[in-house]
Amino acid sequence: MPTLPRLPRLSRLSRLPWSSMGLMVASAAAAALMVAWSPAYADDAEAARAESPYFFVKSDDPSVDRLPLKSTDVKVRIAGVIADVTVIQHYRNEGKRPLEARYVFPGSTQAAVYAMNVRLGDRLLTARIREKEQARVEYQAAKSEGKTAALLEQQRANVFQMQVANILPGDDVAVELHYTELLVPTEGRYQFVFPTVVGPRYHVPQGNAPQPWVGTPYLRQGEGTSSAFDLQVTLDAPLSVKEMRSASHAIDVKGIGQTHAEAAIVRNQAGNNRDFILDYRLAGDRIESGLMLYKGSEENFFLAMVEPPHAIAPAQINPREYIFVVDVSGSMHGKPLGTAKELLQHLIGSLRPSDTFNVMLFSGSNRMLAPQSVPATRANIDQARATIDGLQGGGGTEIVPALRRIAELPKPGEVSRTVVVVTDGYVTVEREVFELVARNLGKSNVFAFGIGSSVNRMLIEGIARAGRGEPFIVTKPDQAAAQAERLRRMIDSPVLTQVQARFEGLDVYDVEPAVLPDVLGGRPVVVFGKWRGEARGRLTIEGRAADGAFRQALPVAEASVQSSAALRFLWARQRIAALSDQEALEGGQTQKSAILDLGLRYSLLTDYTSFIAVDQVVRNPRPQDGASVDQPAALPEGVGERAVRAEVPGTPEPGAWVALGVTAGVLVATAWHARRRQRGRRGHEQG
């Protein structure tokens, strides 16, 4: 950076006369005030045309039940590190007209959705997996013929849409979903997450495919849904359960100190406006390394999980440049932005004097708080923290232009750059973001912090994966300090690099991931794959740790045998995720054929496959007289009404956005003039 040598003058402010200091502060305040009263930027005016969710308005027509979803019941069974989940959605028509119900709901980013059933009275309808367009055709045909039908589509890896047609007055329809996921521990702690609500997404239709699911209704702030929510967990672990708690919901827990434990949400509490998060620890505080095998009729699968070595702080820590990219859009207004502020106070406050940093704030447009990165001196850190503390949220969520600008920033060759993205992720441009990060930020480690009670985990995890970093979720301000410290430890002490999996005596193929990533933060090495022939030999994981070579072997003879087909689904889900990442990088639908084949072969919900269930009985002789209703969702806990607009108004950029940038410019200019005056006086005295 050519101008970087000028910036250290900011750290010499204490040497200036108090009159100069007063002039600088007054000038900075005046400049910031002028910005605060300036008209909206053009980017936010453009955002006014964005598609948005809308507020639910209940119809006065008593013949139509506008709230057909009556309850959601969740049963979770965790065996070792695999969770099998059953979700039952009960739809009941208490009106006088037949209904088609549409409902947008979230799912786990790691879920392999492998089955759907529909219970209609005493009949059980088993859904079939179909190519997405074919499933839509079958559903529309059944709907128009007066048959009860259910269609489940994946809109995103963590967003699903259910449509149930021809629900007759008095009908009680139960739609049952089944999925499995792998629970990967971090530093010996396990976590199960069940998302309950999709946060309102910011979407600009120009240049993107239509996203009808984005235009979903939401209840007003503080208004809870009328549908009930119940969740129960049973846990069978190889070791006794040491701790089981939830920071998101009040739960009843049984079985602590035993290998079988249970947890359930306390009845009659509002719980479907935020992620359900269950944390648990096993005795010994260790990750259980091991190898699991599944022998199928046509294919055999394995899963290996190896505990990484402990992090060791290096003797010398090289200086780094930190770029913090912070979402201050309308959906972040209120509690999410308050949590982000607390996080940034800790992240910036923990920087070392040898580090440099900068902050970008974005909504409909973006601004850097300084022209280029500044040294992490106490004065600069205090100024940045004070500026961030005065932020207000408002406007759209133009994350792609923000990251594109970060990618274009010049970078000193001798300094390692770390990019930290802080957002709730309420956008529809996940693929564009992943492609941008993977292609343009490859020389930086990118870490993503999801902020709030119902984070778009697909975006947060995808950014970290594309940027070879790690995802973090911060739901409350009191978690900020611990998560900031966890990031610092990761950056200072990578646990395992140059990781390789070597198989001896076991004939394996289709191994996922194809290239093992570096291990950060106490997460184990996880390898999926297929095997054939005799189950013998061993798997060896090798890599470089801070104190030298690392090697750990898992004998196949000691592997546990998996009786269920979970490994089959999990392997296919892992392969589909890898193909989806590749497709995002290449653009278009380059991997559609491969993903479609996997979805159909393994009966999995994907971007290109859907589940369809049709009752062959014509139950509604006049389907044209029915009504279609969109089931409203509660606003996520802590998210204000600024996130839900039919239009995004052209709002001024928060004045504090550029306060540090303006202040930095004013301070440098004023300091330069002060030094010239001082030199002039000295020259006059010497003359």
Secondary structure, 3 states (H helix, E strand, C coil): CCCHHHHHHHHHHHHCCHHHHHHHHHHHHHHHHHHHCCCCCHHHHHHCCCECCEECCCCCCCCCCCCCEEEEEEEEEEECCEEEEEEEEEEECCCCCCEEEEEEEECCCCCEEEEEEEEECCEEEECEEEEHHHHHHHHHHHHHCCEEEEEEEEEECCEEEEEEEEECCCCEEEEEEEEEEECCCECCEEEEEECCCCCCCEECCCCCCCCHHHCCEECCCCCCCCCEEEEEEEEECCCCEEEEECCCCCEEEECCCCCEEEEEECCCCCCCCCCEEEEEEECCCCCCCEEEEEECCCCEEEEEEECCCCCCCCCCCCCEEEEEEEECCHHHCEHHHHHHHHHHHHHHHCCCCCCEEEEEEECCCEEECCCCCEECCHHHHHHHHHHHHCCCCCCCCCHHHHHHHHHCCCCCCCCEEEEEEEECCCECCHHHHHHHHHHHCCCEEEEEEEECCCCCHHHHHHHHHHCCCCEEEECCHHHHHHHHHHHHHHHHCCCEEEEEEEEECCEEEEEECCCCCCECCCCCEEEEEEEECCCCCEEEEEEEECCEEEEEEEEHHHCEECCCCHHHHHHHHHHHHHHHHHHHHHCCCCCHHHHHHHHHHHCCCECCEEEEEEEEEECCCCHHHCEEEECCECCCCCECHHHCCCCCCCCCCCHHHHHHHHHHHHHHHHHHHHHHHHHHHHHHHHC
